[in-house]
Amino acid sequence: KNKIKMKNIISFALLVMLLSGCNKDHLTTPKLDITHPAGYVVNGETNSLSVIDLTDNTIVHEIKLGEADHSGGHSSSFTFPHHISINKAKTKLAIGVPNMDLSAGHGVGHSGTEKGNIVVVDVRTGEIVKVLDLPKPNHNAIFSPDDSEIWTSQMEMAGKVLVYDANTYALKNTISVGMMPAEVTFSYDGKTAFVCNGDDNTVSAIDVATKTVTKTIAVGANPVGAWTGADNRNYVDNEDGKSVSIIDQNLNVVSTIDLGFTPDYVAYIPINQEVWVTSGTENKIFVYQLQSGTYTKTNEIGMNAGTHAIAFSQDYKTAYITNQKSASVTVFNVATKNKIKDLVVGQAGSQRRTTLQ
């Protein structure tokens, strides 16, 4: 899956390598000096980050995270960085590295011998600050709402969530959750962490302060992420169930949107109270609105191949959409629902997610 992060900030996970204007670097290695509003795109197959200058929506840097190793030997390198987050202070990026390609979906099997990583990158310089080795593959790495911790999952049958100190990088907590956990997210108020357990069709709700599971919530088949909405609800994309489960602040599923297609990402837009669902199999964004108690499809928008994750500018006027199979990020006008431009990034099939600073 794709993810992007931006500098004024938009935090999301998107997954460019575009010709840039004069005086801007097309391919650079750290150390940089990024002072402009920026979006960061994870390119899994090329093991890199693309940096978007948000003032003119151009690709200005590509940051190499390391030499990609697709041989299966990850003892001295890591591969397929997946999802990315930015801390509240806008100083660090955290990237989850499962060391396997998840762009074809999350139902793919793995040998059980793979290990995961968390890579921490300096937002301004692009330098790698820390690489953490994990026992098992992970789906993402995300800063806690107060910036003090980094949370990640362990994709195994006896699922776990690991909590690391964001300053010392010491392991603080190990929390048992469901089978094959994927994305870790937080509620809008920051009090609850959610992890989707793909193999038992549940979401574990974890009290952020006590690090205890407060509720296990039944959702659709093969949930991937409980994506955070500004309405203090979380929107769960159920890949095999082809549905979206909506969890309220009381940790109840209050509504289900039956889609009829495989979702990749769900975003809530507070201005229009719209729910956007991307589909990489349909290459579209589907727009839903709550009407008379039912979520009704009001629009479907054709996108590039492999439409995946979405990040928004702070005012929700602009969306940045990653397209995994076409190795691009689409800059999109939210109000008119028209494309502004496409940015070329990474390699086809490699993008995961974008975050805006």
Summary of the structure (lengths in Angstrom):
residues: 357
radius of gyration: 18.2
end to end distance: 19.4
largest distance: 55.8
contacts: 1448
relative contact order: 0.19
helix: 0%
strand: 49%
